[in-house]
């Protein structure tokens, strides 16, 4: 299966993009999809480095202190005194608990300029929502191009209006070995790229052929998720019933992290998907994207998956 045959050789994960402060109904919480993803891979005992930037302000200092507290390396997290730390106000739908976002612009993570040179035996995680500024977009583009033969790339598309267009979507997909989208995002990709497919499997198959994507993950909220390997049949796993749902913030990021960790540890594709759906569902029981590991049930807390499982 191309580059994905090297998943069991992965030693490091680089997560590119925003670390910011979420303003939730429950209060302030550190967030940003790249950070949320990195948080769960870091807890899984795979070396994880966040490539991001914060401001020299109260939020930035709180973020740095938290990263130190959990032992996440700071090597590629820059403090930029000329820009504020990213900030997002999260508004939850009263019925579905689905979030909408009010995002501060022109913040530190819009000015990421440095990336690692050595990406051998690694995964690079990225998305579209961190590319709203030319500076960070160009940095990511150059990083992915120079790492193309060294690293496995994971695109968690994360479409956030108005911070994407056809050019950004095309660039994201063209660099992806693994693509993760929600059902709604997949439909939006079809529309924005003007693709004439109404059936999910046909659209995914077209994307695999056009962009050389090796595997696509489609999340479906309470219905679970489907994985489409390029070389075999799709697999769907249903989500457990969660009642009550606190919110869905960060569930998709946890899903991505858990799927990759299980794949790195050598589980088959279906078991990887089961693990991902279980953790994402559990995250929905708790408010905010970052759930303290002590609040996660024991069988999900041990994210270091055994090959023999």
GUZA-159302 format. One line per 5 residues: number of its first residue (from 1); their letters; for each residue z, y, x of N, C-alpha, C. Coordinates in Angstrom, 3 decimals, padded with zeros to 6 digits. Atoms other than C-alpha are relative to their C-alpha. Example, Ala and Ser with C-alpha at 12.3 -4.5 7.8 and 13.67 -1.06 7.14 Angstrom:
# residues 2
1	as	000.000 -001.190 000.890 007.800 -004.500 012.300 000.000 001.200 000.900  -000.060 -001.190 -000.820 007.140 -001.060 013.670 000.730 001.090 -000.770 .
//
This chain:
# residues 309
1	xxxxx	000.000 -001.210 000.832 000.000 000.000 000.000 000.000 001.252 000.861  000.116 -001.217 -000.778 -001.007 002.560 002.650 001.304 000.409 000.661  -001.193 -000.534 -000.662 001.760 004.796 003.928 001.292 -000.506 -000.620  -001.237 000.432 000.644 004.263 003.488 001.392 000.501 -001.324 000.558  -000.459 001.217 -000.665 004.372 000.217 003.327 000.993 000.315 001.116 .
6	xxxxx	-000.931 -000.411 -001.067 006.394 002.230 005.874 001.321 000.521 -000.541  -001.236 -000.542 000.565 009.175 003.179 003.461 001.248 -000.603 000.630  -001.195 000.628 -000.578 011.555 000.667 004.996 000.240 000.409 001.447  -000.191 -000.522 -001.358 011.107 002.425 008.357 000.571 001.418 000.000  -000.446 -001.395 000.091 012.310 005.798 007.068 001.412 000.162 000.563 .
11	xxxxx	-001.296 -000.300 -000.608 015.180 007.251 009.104 000.575 001.331 -000.467  -000.442 -001.350 000.370 015.320 010.831 007.804 -000.756 000.492 -001.217  000.643 -000.677 001.123 014.569 012.892 004.740 000.119 001.503 000.229  000.027 -001.462 -000.059 013.527 016.545 004.924 -000.292 000.520 -001.402  000.171 -000.567 001.336 013.914 018.489 001.677 -000.280 001.489 000.140 .
16	xxxxx	000.479 -001.367 -000.233 011.952 021.752 001.635 000.124 000.837 -001.263  -000.009 -000.946 001.107 012.741 024.692 -000.617 001.366 000.567 -000.314  -001.125 -000.835 000.420 015.430 026.424 -002.612 001.349 -000.705 000.073  -001.409 000.233 000.310 019.162 026.198 -002.321 000.493 001.344 -000.525  -000.313 -001.247 000.684 020.599 028.759 -004.698 001.271 -000.161 -000.822 .
21	xxxxx	-001.173 000.051 000.860 023.388 029.595 -007.089 -000.448 -000.003 -001.459  000.247 000.085 001.432 023.037 028.418 -010.678 001.134 000.680 -000.753  -000.997 -000.542 000.927 024.807 030.425 -013.360 -000.104 -000.799 -001.291  -000.010 000.917 001.132 025.647 027.783 -015.952 001.010 000.436 -001.043  -001.033 -000.303 001.002 027.602 027.978 -019.203 001.405 -000.346 000.474 .
26	xxxxx	-001.325 000.384 -000.512 030.439 026.267 -017.303 000.426 000.833 001.197  -000.314 -000.810 -001.162 030.282 028.765 -014.421 -001.042 -000.153 001.098  000.926 000.045 -001.127 028.629 029.055 -011.008 -000.001 -001.385 000.632  000.128 001.296 -000.651 027.303 025.938 -009.301 -001.201 000.056 000.928  001.119 000.025 -000.935 025.080 025.332 -006.289 -001.117 -000.859 -000.575 .
31	xxxxx	001.126 000.724 000.574 021.594 024.209 -007.289 -001.287 000.267 000.748  001.333 -000.005 -000.583 017.876 024.310 -006.682 -000.430 -001.439 000.193  000.424 001.401 -000.037 015.848 021.106 -006.963 000.014 -000.613 001.396  -000.062 000.608 -001.334 015.438 020.580 -003.195 001.432 -000.292 000.449  -001.393 000.271 -000.353 019.191 020.917 -002.728 000.568 -001.139 -000.832 .
36	xxxxx	-000.538 001.071 000.848 020.052 018.718 -005.718 -000.466 -001.363 000.502  000.558 001.237 -000.543 017.735 016.031 -004.381 000.691 -000.374 001.313  -000.603 000.257 -001.309 019.144 016.372 -000.869 001.461 -000.423 -000.124  -001.407 000.351 000.221 022.717 016.157 -002.179 000.145 -001.504 -000.251  -000.133 001.414 000.350 022.140 012.695 -003.648 -000.542 -000.927 001.087 .
41	xxxxx	000.433 000.850 -001.115 020.141 011.333 -000.709 001.018 000.044 001.133  -001.036 -000.127 -001.021 022.814 012.650 001.662 001.187 -000.917 -000.320  -001.107 000.871 000.390 025.520 010.827 -000.307 -000.364 -001.481 000.129  000.465 001.376 -000.137 023.400 007.693 000.049 -000.046 -000.463 001.455  -000.115 000.333 -001.420 023.941 007.738 003.814 -001.349 -000.142 000.692 .
46	xxxxx	001.247 -000.179 -000.722 020.356 008.504 004.740 000.007 001.421 000.550  -000.027 -001.321 -000.634 020.108 011.392 007.210 -000.913 000.951 -000.756  000.738 -000.949 000.838 019.016 014.368 005.104 000.160 001.399 000.553  -000.013 -001.378 -000.476 018.078 017.823 006.330 -000.696 000.894 -001.013  000.530 -000.984 000.936 017.535 020.754 003.983 -000.677 001.105 000.797 .
51	xxxxx	000.740 -001.098 -000.623 014.881 023.282 005.018 -000.013 001.138 -000.999  -000.172 -001.042 001.010 015.854 026.490 003.238 000.532 001.271 000.649  -000.563 -001.257 -000.481 017.340 029.957 003.520 000.906 000.599 -001.072  -000.923 -000.717 000.878 020.240 031.922 002.017 000.178 001.411 000.530  -000.291 -001.357 -000.433 021.283 035.561 002.158 001.363 000.091 000.672 .
56	xxxxx	-001.302 -000.268 -000.623 024.170 037.034 004.101 000.894 000.690 -001.034  -000.775 -000.558 001.101 026.156 037.513 000.896 001.011 -001.042 -000.477  -001.059 000.890 000.476 028.948 035.919 -001.111 -000.553 -001.368 -000.394  000.589 001.271 000.417 026.699 033.267 -002.679 -000.455 -000.807 001.211  000.475 000.698 -001.191 025.138 032.436 000.666 001.141 -000.624 000.792 .
61	xxxxx	-001.148 000.539 -000.731 028.505 031.992 002.330 000.622 -001.176 -000.740  -000.528 001.129 000.784 029.710 029.776 -000.522 -000.871 -001.241 000.178  000.908 001.128 -000.187 026.616 027.599 -000.121 000.185 -000.631 001.375  -000.194 000.519 -001.358 027.048 027.277 003.637 001.326 -000.745 000.107  -001.308 000.668 -000.032 030.721 026.423 003.184 -000.067 -001.365 -000.682 .
66	xxxxx	000.098 001.277 000.708 029.834 023.694 000.672 -000.794 -001.021 000.818  000.777 000.910 -000.838 027.169 022.203 002.950 000.843 -000.543 001.145  -000.905 000.465 -001.059 029.736 022.053 005.736 001.014 -000.997 -000.556  -001.024 000.855 000.619 032.269 020.494 003.374 -000.513 -001.419 -000.220  000.531 001.333 000.264 029.965 017.603 002.464 -000.669 -000.617 001.230 .
71	xxxxx	000.541 000.534 -001.237 028.721 017.198 006.024 -001.511 -000.001 000.102  001.458 -000.082 -000.089 025.078 018.145 005.458 -000.391 000.927 001.147  000.376 -000.831 -001.156 023.412 019.456 008.636 -000.569 001.355 -000.417  000.436 -001.367 000.290 022.706 023.193 008.719 -001.152 000.454 000.893  000.963 -000.379 -001.026 020.062 023.125 011.458 -001.177 000.790 -000.541 .
76	xxxxx	001.198 -000.635 000.539 017.206 024.203 009.167 000.295 000.857 -001.230  -000.380 -000.937 001.062 019.146 026.388 006.720 000.280 001.341 000.661  -000.109 -001.302 -000.646 018.666 029.971 007.836 000.756 000.991 -000.889  -000.624 -001.123 000.701 020.768 033.000 006.874 -000.815 001.255 000.295  000.883 -001.160 -000.138 018.517 036.013 006.256 000.707 001.234 -000.550 .
81	xxxxx	-000.781 -001.151 000.455 020.393 039.324 006.112 -000.758 000.990 -000.875  000.795 -000.991 000.740 017.500 041.249 004.504 -000.294 -000.401 -001.445  000.320 000.483 001.345 017.305 039.151 001.318 001.218 -000.673 -000.629  -001.133 000.646 000.668 019.803 037.960 -001.291 -000.215 -001.500 -000.153  000.078 001.422 000.314 020.594 034.320 -001.949 -000.648 -000.184 -001.367 .
86	xxxxx	000.639 000.292 001.281 018.537 032.776 -004.738 001.022 -000.172 -001.109  -000.899 000.057 001.153 020.052 032.925 -008.202 -000.803 -000.342 -001.249  000.657 000.403 001.237 019.133 031.260 -011.497 001.021 -000.023 -001.127  -000.838 000.129 001.199 020.660 031.769 -014.925 -000.572 -001.115 -000.857  000.419 001.184 000.745 020.497 028.468 -016.791 000.473 000.128 -001.444 .
91	xxxxx	-000.302 -000.076 001.426 020.336 028.591 -020.604 -000.308 -001.359 -000.620  000.168 001.328 000.584 020.834 025.323 -022.511 -000.326 000.083 -001.477  000.291 000.133 001.422 019.264 024.468 -025.843 001.189 -000.645 -000.699  -001.202 000.497 000.685 022.099 023.912 -028.326 -000.141 -001.443 -000.459  000.202 001.337 000.553 020.551 020.736 -029.746 -000.322 -001.024 001.083 .
96	xxxxx	000.481 000.994 -000.966 018.732 018.986 -026.881 000.719 000.059 001.339  -000.643 -000.251 -001.294 020.762 020.415 -023.973 -001.018 000.131 001.140  001.015 -000.233 -001.015 017.456 020.952 -022.174 000.128 001.423 000.532  -000.200 -001.330 -000.576 017.616 023.897 -019.756 -001.273 000.847 000.006  001.039 -000.958 -000.366 015.491 026.999 -019.462 000.595 000.889 001.076 .
101	xxxxx	-000.474 -000.649 -001.214 015.689 029.216 -016.408 -000.451 001.455 000.067  000.324 -001.392 -000.295 015.832 032.931 -015.660 000.245 000.172 001.501  -000.037 000.138 -001.453 015.032 033.151 -011.957 -000.123 001.367 000.681  000.103 -001.211 -000.808 015.756 036.014 -009.560 -001.125 -000.171 001.011  001.119 000.064 -000.941 012.704 036.812 -007.422 000.326 000.748 001.287 .
106	xxxxx	-000.123 -000.667 -001.301 012.283 038.032 -003.830 001.368 -000.277 000.640  -001.280 000.417 -000.584 015.220 036.060 -002.442 -000.251 -000.750 001.304  000.098 000.556 -001.350 015.947 034.325 000.846 -000.948 -001.189 000.095  000.863 001.182 -000.138 014.161 031.052 000.091 -001.477 000.320 -000.216  001.394 -000.430 000.023 010.966 033.045 -000.506 -000.522 000.334 001.393 .
111	xxxxx	000.369 -000.388 -001.364 010.947 033.689 003.265 000.372 -001.088 001.006  -000.175 001.106 -000.935 011.214 030.258 004.852 -001.180 000.010 000.971  001.072 -000.114 -001.002 009.263 030.405 008.120 000.052 -001.086 001.071  -000.157 000.977 -001.073 010.540 027.540 010.307 000.129 -001.406 -000.566  -000.053 001.400 000.410 010.093 023.774 009.999 000.104 -000.882 001.244 .
116	xxxxx	-000.102 000.909 -001.155 010.780 020.769 012.250 -001.379 -000.399 000.527  001.239 000.478 -000.606 008.109 019.569 014.666 -000.141 -001.514 -000.111  000.029 001.459 -000.020 009.056 015.887 014.722 000.351 -000.555 -001.379  -000.228 000.554 001.338 008.672 014.192 011.339 -000.303 -001.494 -000.053  000.248 001.440 -000.027 008.169 010.601 012.450 001.081 -000.738 -000.790 .
121	xxxxx	-000.926 000.861 000.752 009.771 007.910 010.258 000.807 000.814 -001.006  -000.717 -000.886 000.917 010.621 010.482 007.602 -000.739 000.144 -001.325  000.560 -000.406 001.287 010.040 011.588 004.025 000.140 001.511 -000.101  -000.066 -001.429 000.289 009.209 015.192 003.154 -000.068 000.185 -001.506  -000.085 -000.289 001.440 010.254 016.302 -000.342 -000.358 001.464 -000.215 .
126	xxxxx	000.395 -001.377 000.293 008.653 019.416 -001.855 -000.434 000.096 -001.454  000.436 -000.223 001.371 007.569 020.956 -005.155 -000.770 001.289 -000.123  000.799 -001.208 000.222 005.654 023.821 -006.730 000.852 001.247 -000.161  -000.778 -001.179 000.383 008.496 026.094 -007.815 000.517 000.786 001.198  -000.440 -000.699 -001.211 009.413 026.982 -004.228 -001.151 000.715 000.695 .
131	xxxxx	001.173 -000.588 -000.636 005.914 028.282 -003.526 -000.434 001.298 -000.674  000.366 -001.222 000.723 006.035 031.477 -005.566 -000.327 001.146 000.948  000.297 -001.065 -000.961 005.896 033.631 -002.396 -001.011 -000.490 001.024  000.988 000.412 -001.012 003.004 033.601 000.100 000.643 -000.507 001.286  -000.636 000.401 -001.263 005.405 033.276 003.051 000.433 -001.456 -000.042 .
136	xxxxx	-000.483 001.374 000.089 007.121 030.086 001.929 -001.136 -000.962 -000.321  001.137 000.869 000.327 003.902 028.674 000.449 -000.803 -000.335 001.252  000.776 000.232 -001.213 002.032 029.110 003.750 000.776 -000.846 001.009  -000.822 000.816 -000.898 004.946 027.647 005.708 -000.044 -001.460 -000.422  000.038 001.373 000.489 005.013 024.565 003.500 -001.376 -000.623 000.229 .
141	xxxxx	001.358 000.532 -000.189 001.231 024.156 003.644 -000.218 -000.437 001.446  000.166 000.333 -001.416 001.247 024.225 007.444 000.869 -001.194 000.391  -000.927 001.097 -000.293 004.235 021.870 007.577 -000.555 -001.334 -000.486  000.541 001.239 000.548 002.615 019.274 005.331 -001.263 -000.427 000.755  001.236 000.342 -000.712 -000.701 019.467 007.174 000.301 -000.587 001.370 .
146	xxxxx	-000.296 000.509 -001.346 000.847 018.949 010.607 000.770 -001.321 -000.037  -000.812 001.216 000.118 003.072 016.127 009.308 -000.723 -001.122 -000.721  000.704 000.913 000.909 000.406 014.329 007.295 -000.035 -001.436 000.503  000.101 001.355 -000.541 000.050 011.346 009.614 001.359 -000.586 000.385  -001.304 000.453 -000.446 003.747 011.161 010.512 000.923 -000.375 -001.150 .
151	xxxxx	-001.010 000.104 001.054 005.652 011.457 007.245 -000.605 -000.490 -001.307  000.328 000.307 001.387 005.575 010.084 003.716 000.378 001.223 -000.827  -000.253 -001.226 000.757 005.317 012.994 001.279 000.302 -000.322 -001.460  -000.454 000.197 001.381 007.098 013.133 -002.083 -000.056 001.346 -000.703  000.133 -001.246 000.763 005.994 015.857 -004.500 000.700 -000.146 -001.345 .
156	xxxxx	-000.675 -000.102 001.293 008.466 016.521 -007.311 -000.496 001.309 -000.601  000.829 -001.170 000.301 006.152 018.918 -009.087 000.806 001.189 -000.514  -000.909 -001.060 000.454 008.797 020.938 -011.001 -000.735 001.291 -000.372  000.726 -001.185 000.456 006.514 023.342 -012.847 000.943 000.946 -000.722  -000.877 -001.002 000.587 008.449 026.517 -013.657 -000.817 001.266 -000.278 .
161	xxxxx	000.749 -001.224 000.308 006.497 029.248 -015.492 000.816 001.226 000.414  001.437 -000.168 -000.250 005.259 031.670 -014.271 -000.383 -000.285 001.448  000.130 000.141 -001.449 005.491 030.361 -010.698 -000.950 -001.113 000.430  001.005 000.960 -000.433 002.473 028.065 -010.591 -001.345 000.394 -000.580  001.368 -000.179 000.485 -001.283 028.106 -011.040 -000.811 -001.204 000.473 .
166	xxxxx	000.835 001.152 -000.347 -004.209 025.731 -010.540 -000.065 -000.219 001.509  000.086 000.119 -001.453 -004.388 026.481 -006.814 001.252 -000.665 000.573  -001.253 000.588 -000.487 -000.701 025.652 -006.222 000.096 -001.464 -000.413  -000.051 001.389 000.460 -000.917 022.495 -008.335 -000.949 -000.867 000.818  000.957 000.749 -000.813 -004.031 021.356 -006.478 000.536 -000.264 001.397 .
171	xxxxx	-000.526 000.144 -001.358 -002.375 021.959 -003.123 001.150 -001.005 000.032  -001.114 000.956 000.068 000.765 020.062 -004.150 -000.506 -001.432 -000.100  000.488 001.354 000.227 -001.183 017.048 -005.366 -000.798 -000.518 001.193  000.856 000.437 -001.111 -003.549 016.979 -002.395 000.803 -000.488 001.194  -000.838 000.395 -001.137 -000.641 016.494 000.006 000.959 -001.141 -000.344 .
176	xxxxx	-001.032 000.931 000.472 001.336 013.931 -002.045 -000.384 -001.459 000.204  000.096 001.454 000.019 001.788 010.252 -001.294 000.650 -000.550 -001.270  -000.697 000.340 001.238 004.268 009.981 -004.185 000.096 001.263 -000.840  -000.095 -001.123 000.936 004.138 012.240 -007.248 001.014 -000.337 -001.079  -000.924 000.160 001.126 006.961 012.690 -009.741 -000.181 001.192 -000.935 .
181	xxxxx	000.200 -001.025 001.028 006.365 014.589 -012.993 000.718 -000.445 -001.272  -000.425 000.325 001.359 007.838 014.773 -016.462 -001.251 -000.182 -000.867  001.131 000.124 000.933 005.643 013.914 -019.448 -000.648 001.349 -000.261  000.545 -001.328 000.290 005.268 017.596 -020.253 -000.760 000.552 001.198  000.672 -000.495 -001.200 004.377 018.433 -016.654 -001.337 -000.705 000.208 .
186	xxxxx	001.258 000.733 -000.145 001.746 015.693 -016.555 -001.056 000.553 -000.958  000.937 -000.589 000.957 000.149 017.108 -019.712 -000.470 001.370 000.462  000.370 -001.321 -000.504 000.230 020.582 -018.158 -000.965 -000.110 001.172  000.932 000.227 -001.102 -001.463 019.258 -015.016 -001.403 -000.272 -000.548  001.298 000.280 000.610 -004.243 017.866 -017.202 -000.674 001.244 -000.533 .
191	xxxxx	000.558 -001.230 000.559 -004.679 021.204 -018.923 -000.439 000.973 001.090  000.280 -001.040 -000.997 -004.521 023.421 -015.861 -001.145 -000.403 000.923  001.113 000.470 -000.824 -006.955 021.229 -013.921 -001.228 -000.351 -000.842  001.102 000.211 000.940 -009.175 020.881 -017.030 -000.548 -001.424 000.074  000.376 001.411 -000.067 -009.173 017.094 -016.982 -000.107 -000.572 -001.408 .
196	xxxxx	000.266 000.438 001.387 -010.606 015.347 -020.088 000.656 -001.341 -000.345  -000.683 001.257 000.271 -007.957 012.652 -020.508 001.156 000.234 -000.970  -001.109 -000.101 000.951 -005.635 012.219 -023.499 001.011 -001.124 000.196  -000.870 001.146 -000.228 -004.170 008.880 -022.433 000.698 000.146 001.351  -000.788 -000.200 -001.219 -001.360 009.044 -019.869 -000.515 -000.834 001.171 .
201	xxxxx	000.414 000.885 -001.095 -002.535 006.054 -017.846 -001.351 000.407 000.582  001.313 -000.443 -000.491 -006.094 007.398 -017.620 000.137 001.245 000.872  -000.216 -001.214 -000.784 -004.870 010.771 -016.381 000.617 -000.332 001.351  -000.632 000.385 -001.268 -002.622 009.188 -013.759 -001.011 -000.694 000.904  001.010 000.704 -000.797 -005.431 006.900 -012.617 -000.980 000.975 000.637 .
206	xxxxx	000.908 -001.013 -000.545 -007.710 009.900 -012.188 000.660 000.760 001.153  -000.704 -000.723 -001.061 -005.083 011.765 -010.148 000.117 -000.847 001.255  -000.076 000.898 -001.158 -004.617 008.729 -007.899 -001.318 000.003 000.773  001.302 000.062 -000.656 -008.346 008.634 -007.188 -000.394 001.345 000.598  000.429 -001.317 -000.487 -008.909 012.373 -006.846 000.827 000.477 001.182 .
211	xxxxx	-000.886 -000.570 -001.013 -005.895 013.122 -004.660 000.588 -001.036 000.961  -000.494 001.052 -000.896 -005.198 009.788 -002.913 001.518 -000.192 -000.109  -001.420 000.254 000.263 -001.708 009.605 -004.464 000.189 -001.511 -000.118  -000.209 001.450 -000.007 -000.259 006.115 -003.948 000.900 -000.479 -001.138  -000.936 000.406 001.060 002.408 006.111 -006.671 000.416 001.232 -000.793 .
216	xxxxx	-000.425 -001.105 000.861 003.282 008.324 -009.648 001.146 -000.451 -000.889  -001.160 000.206 000.867 006.591 008.519 -011.500 -000.070 001.009 -001.130  000.022 -000.878 001.170 006.599 009.928 -015.042 001.314 -000.175 -000.742  -001.274 000.064 000.714 010.003 010.739 -016.539 -000.193 000.411 -001.452  000.210 -000.157 001.438 010.392 010.673 -020.323 001.305 000.245 -000.746 .
221	xxxxx	-001.246 -000.350 000.666 013.878 011.964 -021.083 000.737 -001.226 -000.509  -000.779 001.119 000.549 015.819 009.646 -023.393 -000.796 -001.302 -000.121  000.835 001.207 000.064 012.859 007.216 -023.408 -000.110 -000.699 001.350  000.019 000.645 -001.306 013.300 006.457 -019.701 -001.077 000.548 000.909  001.018 -000.431 -000.959 010.464 006.542 -017.184 -001.000 -001.127 000.229 .
226	xxxxx	001.048 000.953 -000.354 007.243 004.856 -016.110 -000.438 000.247 001.431  000.548 -000.101 -001.353 006.070 004.125 -012.580 -001.399 -000.578 -000.010  001.387 000.423 -000.108 002.360 003.855 -011.845 -000.337 -000.211 001.479  000.499 000.263 -001.354 001.669 002.166 -008.490 -001.525 -000.025 -000.026  001.458 -000.070 -000.022 -001.923 002.738 -007.462 -000.632 -001.384 -000.031 .
231	xxxxx	000.622 001.302 -000.192 -002.498 -000.935 -006.695 000.487 -001.077 -000.963  -000.486 001.012 000.942 -000.724 -002.642 -009.621 000.271 000.629 -001.362  -000.188 -000.448 001.369 000.232 -002.372 -013.270 001.223 000.926 -000.125  -001.160 -000.875 000.221 002.604 000.348 -014.605 001.195 -000.787 -000.513  -001.267 000.590 000.446 006.246 -000.465 -015.309 000.797 001.091 -000.692 .
236	xxxxx	-000.832 -000.957 000.734 008.434 001.271 -017.913 001.416 -000.550 -000.114  -001.415 000.346 000.153 012.232 001.245 -017.967 000.613 000.977 -000.998  -000.644 -000.834 001.002 014.158 002.546 -020.973 001.321 000.547 000.533  -001.262 -000.616 -000.393 017.098 004.881 -020.535 001.124 -000.485 -000.907  -001.140 000.312 000.862 020.578 003.946 -021.756 000.307 001.177 -000.919 .
241	xxxxx	-000.385 -001.063 000.938 021.893 005.906 -024.736 001.189 000.762 000.563  -001.078 -000.857 -000.489 024.022 008.829 -023.607 000.461 000.892 -001.142  -000.540 -000.800 001.098 026.272 010.404 -026.211 001.498 000.235 000.245  000.845 -001.194 000.065 027.329 013.094 -025.835 -000.683 000.293 001.332  000.661 -000.521 -001.193 024.925 014.704 -023.385 000.607 001.366 000.317 .
246	xxxxx	-000.526 -001.309 -000.410 026.530 017.540 -021.425 -001.155 000.969 000.230  001.262 -000.713 -000.196 023.182 018.824 -020.150 -000.896 -000.901 000.840  000.945 000.796 -000.781 020.099 017.549 -018.343 -000.318 000.643 001.343  000.252 -000.716 -001.253 020.281 019.934 -015.359 000.167 -000.957 001.178  -000.082 000.806 -001.211 019.508 018.073 -012.140 -000.273 -001.477 -000.185 .
251	xxxxx	000.214 001.429 000.228 018.824 014.712 -013.799 -001.283 -000.486 000.683  001.258 000.386 -000.635 015.233 014.636 -012.555 000.106 -000.056 001.511  -000.188 -000.012 -001.448 016.321 015.482 -009.019 000.768 -001.243 000.449  -000.751 001.215 -000.300 018.872 012.656 -009.033 -000.889 -001.233 -000.153  000.961 001.092 000.203 016.171 010.345 -010.408 -000.868 -000.191 001.247 .
256	xxxxx	000.870 000.081 -001.178 013.867 011.157 -007.489 000.748 -000.546 001.205  -000.789 000.433 -001.145 016.623 010.676 -004.933 000.305 -001.491 -000.073  -000.393 001.392 000.144 017.760 007.350 -006.330 -001.191 -000.936 000.158  001.190 000.839 -000.139 014.219 005.947 -006.577 -000.348 -000.174 001.471  000.371 000.076 -001.406 013.499 006.793 -002.965 001.012 -000.800 000.817 .
261	xxxxx	-001.008 000.738 -000.748 016.803 005.457 -001.648 -000.155 -001.496 -000.242  000.184 001.413 000.314 016.258 002.152 -003.453 -001.245 -000.548 000.686  001.231 000.439 -000.662 012.702 001.970 -002.057 000.205 -000.147 001.498  -000.289 000.076 -001.432 013.912 002.699 001.467 000.806 -001.257 000.321  -000.851 001.165 -000.222 016.460 -000.104 001.105 -000.696 -001.322 -000.329 .
266	xxxxx	000.793 001.204 000.123 013.711 -002.552 000.217 -000.045 -000.634 -001.376  000.069 000.575 001.344 014.087 -003.081 -003.544 -001.430 000.036 -000.514  001.330 -000.029 000.580 011.017 -003.919 -005.573 -000.127 001.200 -000.941  000.278 -001.232 000.743 009.387 -001.196 -007.659 000.780 000.075 -001.308  -000.721 -000.020 001.271 010.974 -002.198 -010.963 001.487 000.275 000.201 .
271	xxxxx	-001.424 -000.245 -000.252 014.488 -002.293 -009.502 000.228 001.443 000.464  -000.109 -001.414 -000.392 013.890 001.110 -007.890 000.036 000.885 -001.239  000.071 -000.799 001.220 012.998 002.494 -011.313 001.267 -000.158 -000.827  -001.258 000.228 000.719 016.044 000.899 -012.946 001.117 000.834 000.615  -001.031 -000.792 -000.680 018.302 002.514 -010.346 -000.161 001.485 -000.299 .
276	xxxxx	000.267 -001.423 000.216 016.631 005.898 -010.812 000.367 000.428 -001.416  -000.305 -000.328 001.394 016.907 005.870 -014.602 001.504 -000.034 -000.248  -001.447 000.104 000.202 020.557 004.766 -014.482 000.730 001.222 000.541  -000.697 -001.157 -000.564 021.624 007.573 -012.152 -000.351 001.274 -000.762  000.392 -001.194 000.754 019.623 010.239 -014.009 000.741 000.070 -001.327 .
281	xxxxx	-000.716 000.033 001.278 021.217 009.133 -017.284 001.466 000.351 000.190  -001.412 -000.292 -000.261 024.677 009.276 -015.765 000.219 001.484 000.271  -000.120 -001.430 -000.290 024.076 012.823 -014.502 000.068 000.800 -001.291  000.016 -000.711 001.284 023.449 013.863 -018.125 001.356 -000.010 -000.704  -001.343 000.021 000.596 027.035 012.976 -018.992 000.863 001.158 000.488 .
286	xxxxx	-000.837 -000.995 -000.667 028.309 015.768 -016.743 -000.711 001.354 000.027  000.634 -001.329 -000.061 027.686 019.536 -016.788 -000.418 000.362 001.423  000.476 -000.431 -001.307 025.620 020.912 -013.928 -000.730 -001.096 000.744  000.840 000.934 -000.745 023.324 019.294 -011.399 000.772 -000.825 001.007  -000.741 000.645 -001.075 025.930 018.378 -008.802 001.265 -000.615 -000.568 .
291	xxxxx	-001.155 000.730 000.527 028.329 015.728 -010.009 000.819 -000.516 001.173  -000.835 000.543 -001.078 031.258 015.008 -007.678 -000.056 -001.520 000.008  000.182 001.440 -000.098 030.905 011.478 -006.395 001.153 -000.756 -000.639  -001.160 000.669 000.599 034.401 010.663 -007.672 -000.151 -000.186 -001.513  000.196 000.087 001.445 033.141 011.164 -011.243 -001.145 -000.936 -000.390 .
296	xxxxx	001.088 000.932 000.271 030.234 008.742 -010.902 000.559 -001.417 -000.012  -000.509 001.368 000.055 030.956 005.129 -011.971 -000.241 -000.752 001.301  000.015 000.693 -001.286 031.575 002.732 -009.083 -001.348 -000.621 000.307  001.251 000.700 -000.293 028.331 000.767 -009.470 -001.138 000.963 000.308  000.991 -001.006 -000.350 026.344 004.013 -009.209 000.435 000.835 001.197 .
301	xxxxx	-000.527 -000.805 -001.081 028.602 005.649 -006.658 -000.483 -000.526 001.345  000.438 000.610 -001.256 027.590 003.204 -003.923 -001.511 000.072 000.078  001.440 -000.213 000.016 024.133 004.672 -003.505 -000.694 -000.653 001.185  000.616 000.720 -001.107 023.624 002.781 -000.264 -000.338 -001.390 -000.495  000.423 001.224 000.669 021.634 -000.036 -001.835 -000.206 -001.107 001.027 .
306	xxxx	000.170 001.142 -000.891 021.717 -003.488 -000.248 -001.357 -000.650 -000.236  001.322 000.645 000.131 018.382 -005.229 000.430 000.095 -001.281 -000.804  -000.130 001.287 000.655 019.746 -008.452 -000.973 000.300 000.126 -001.488  -000.380 -000.179 001.411 020.572 -006.885 -004.358 -001.048 -000.551 -000.943 .
//
